[in-house]
Amino acid sequence: MTATLNLILETLDNQKISARSPEFPDCIAIADTREAAISAIQLQLRDRLKTIEFVSIPLPISAPPAHTLANSVGVFKDDPYFAEILQRMRSDRELESDNPAYT
C-alpha cells in the first residue's frame, strides 16, 4: 500500500536543506541537497511506519441545529404589548412616508 505525505523543505542559513513532516514531527533530515534531504527523511519514515497502523473509524455527526428563527415564529402571537409595539411601528412608518425628506 502507498500513501502520500507532504514534506516541508527549508533552506537553512548554512545552505543545507531541512526536510520534515508535520504528521511526524520526530522525523527530521538535514542534508546538502534537496534530493539527499528527501531521501534521508524517506528512510526515517519507512522505519517509523514499520510499527504504525493507520485505521479509519466512522464518527457520528449530529444534524445541524434547527433554525432558531423558525423556533420563535408565533412566540408573540397572543401578547398584547407586542401588538401595541407593532401598531406604533406602523404609525411611525406612515408618518415617515409622508415626510418629503424620505421620498
ZAKOLRO-70047 format. One line per 8 residues: number of its first residue (from 1); their letters; for each residue x, y, z of N, C-alpha, C. Coordinates in steps of 0.1 Angstrom, whole numbers, plus 5000, padded with zeros to 4 digits. Atoms other than C-alpha are relative to their C-alpha. Layout:
NUM> a> X/Y/Z/X/Y/Z/X/Y/Z  ...
END
This chain:
1> mtatlnli> 5008/4988/5000/5000/5000/5000/5009/5012/5000  4993/4988/5001/5012/5035/4992/4991/5012/5005  5007/4988/4995/5003/5068/5008/5008/5012/4996  4993/4988/5003/5012/5104/5000/5002/5008/5013  4997/4992/4988/5029/5125/5027/5006/5013/4995  4995/4987/5004/5036/5162/5024/5012/5003/5009  4988/4996/4993/5071/5174/5034/5002/5015/5000  4996/4986/5000/5083/5208/5044/5015/5000/4998
9> letldnqk> 4985/4999/5003/5117/5216/5028/5003/5014/5003  4995/4986/4996/5136/5246/5042/5015/5001/4997  4986/4997/5002/5169/5261/5031/5005/5007/5013  4994/4994/4988/5189/5268/5063/5010/5011/4997  4990/4990/5002/5213/5296/5069/5013/4995/4994  4988/5006/5005/5242/5273/5061/4999/4994/4986  5003/5005/5013/5226/5265/5028/4997/4985/4999  5004/5014/4999/5218/5229/5039/4984/5000/4999
17> isarspef> 5015/5002/5001/5182/5216/5033/4995/4992/5011  5007/5007/4989/5160/5206/5061/4987/4994/4994  5012/5006/5004/5132/5181/5054/4992/4995/5012  5008/5005/4989/5104/5174/5079/4985/4998/4996  5014/5003/5003/5068/5162/5080/4992/5005/5012  5009/4995/4989/5041/5179/5100/4993/4988/5007  5007/5011/4994/5025/5145/5106/5009/4992/5009  4990/5008/4992/5057/5130/5121/5011/5010/5004
25> pdciaiad> 4990/4989/4996/5075/5159/5140/5013/4994/5004  4988/5006/4995/5101/5134/5153/5010/4996/4988  4992/5003/5012/5114/5128/5117/5005/5013/4993  4994/4988/5006/5138/5155/5105/5013/4995/4993  4987/5003/5006/5166/5152/5080/5006/5013/4994  4993/4988/5005/5192/5178/5071/5011/4994/4991  4990/5005/5010/5214/5173/5040/5005/5012/4992  4994/4990/5008/5235/5192/5015/4991/5004/4988
33> treaaisa> 5009/4997/5011/5209/5189/4987/4986/4996/5003  5014/5002/4999/5172/5188/4983/4997/4985/4999  5002/5014/5003/5173/5152/4969/5005/4992/5012  4994/5007/4988/5195/5140/4998/4991/5001/5012  5009/4998/4988/5172/5155/5024/4987/4992/4999  5012/5008/5003/5142/5139/5008/5002/4985/5002  4996/5014/4999/5159/5105/5006/5002/4996/5014  4997/5003/4986/5171/5107/5042/4987/5000/5008
41> iqlqlrdr> 5013/5001/4992/5136/5115/5056/4992/4989/4995  5007/5012/5005/5121/5088/5034/5004/4987/5008  4995/5011/4992/5144/5063/5052/4995/5000/5014  5005/4999/4986/5134/5076/5086/4985/4997/5001  5014/5003/5000/5097/5075/5077/4997/4985/4998  5002/5015/5001/5100/5039/5065/5002/4993/5013  4997/5006/4987/5115/5029/5098/4989/5003/5010  5011/4995/4991/5089/5049/5117/4987/4993/4997
49> lktiefvs> 5013/5006/5004/5060/5034/5098/4999/4985/5002  5000/5014/4998/5070/4998/5105/4992/4996/5012  5007/5003/4987/5053/5000/5139/4987/5007/5000  5013/4992/5000/5023/5022/5129/4990/4993/4991  5012/5005/5008/4989/5011/5117/4990/5012/4998  5010/4989/5002/4965/5036/5101/4986/4993/4999  5013/5006/4999/4929/5029/5109/4990/5012/4997  5011/4990/5002/4898/5048/5096/4988/4995/5009
57> iplpisap> 5011/5003/4992/4869/5049/5120/4988/5010/4997  5011/4991/5002/4834/5064/5115/4997/5008/5012  5003/4991/4989/4825/5094/5136/4985/5004/4998  5013/4995/5001/4789/5102/5144/4999/5015/4998  5001/4986/5002/4780/5136/5131/4985/5004/5002  5014/4996/4997/4749/5153/5146/4995/5009/4989  5007/4991/5009/4724/5171/5125/5002/5014/5004  4999/4986/4996/4728/5208/5124/4987/5005/5008
65> pahtlans> 5012/4996/4992/4705/5226/5149/4990/5006/4991  5011/4994/5008/4671/5237/5136/5002/5015/5001  4999/4985/5001/4669/5273/5125/4994/5007/5012  5006/4994/4988/4664/5294/5156/4989/5010/4997  5011/4991/5003/4641/5319/5139/4987/4992/4998  5012/5008/5002/4618/5291/5129/4994/4995/5013  5005/5004/4987/4615/5281/5165/4993/5011/5007  5007/4988/4993/4604/5316/5175/4988/5005/4993
73> vgvfkddp> 5011/4995/5008/4577/5321/5149/4987/4998/5009  5013/5001/4992/4544/5329/5167/5002/5002/5015  4998/4999/4986/4560/5334/5201/4993/5012/5006  5007/4988/4994/4543/5369/5205/4986/5000/4995  5014/5000/5006/4510/5358/5189/4989/5006/5009  5010/4995/4991/4489/5365/5219/5004/5011/5010  4994/4990/4991/4510/5392/5235/4994/5014/4997  5006/4987/5003/4490/5425/5238/5011/5011/4999
81> yfaeilqr> 4989/4990/5001/4522/5445/5244/5007/5000/4987  4993/5001/5013/4538/5432/5213/4991/5006/4989  5009/4994/5009/4507/5441/5193/5000/5015/5000  4999/4986/4999/4509/5476/5206/5013/5006/4994  4987/4996/5005/4546/5479/5197/4999/5000/4985  5001/5000/5015/4538/5468/5161/4991/5011/4995  5009/4989/5004/4510/5493/5159/5007/5013/5000  4992/4988/5000/4533/5521/5169/5010/5001/4989
89> mrsdrele> 4991/5000/5011/4559/5510/5144/4993/5003/4987  5007/4997/5013/4533/5510/5116/4997/5015/4999  5003/4986/5000/4522/5545/5127/5012/5009/4997  4987/4992/5003/4558/5558/5127/5004/4999/4985  4996/5001/5014/4564/5544/5092/4991/5008/4991  5009/4992/5008/4533/5560/5079/5003/5015/5001  4996/4986/4999/4544/5594/5093/5013/5003/4992  4988/4998/5008/4578/5589/5077/4998/5000/4985
97> sdnpayt> 5002/5000/5015/4564/5581/5043/4994/5013/4995  5006/4987/5003/4545/5614/5044/5011/5011/4999  4990/4990/4999/4577/5633/5051/5008/5001/4986  4993/4999/5013/4593/5647/5018/5014/4996/5001  4986/5004/4999/4627/5640/5032/5002/4985/4997  4999/5014/5002/4620/5603/5029/4996/4995/4986  5004/5004/5013/4608/5603/4993/5011/5003/4990
END
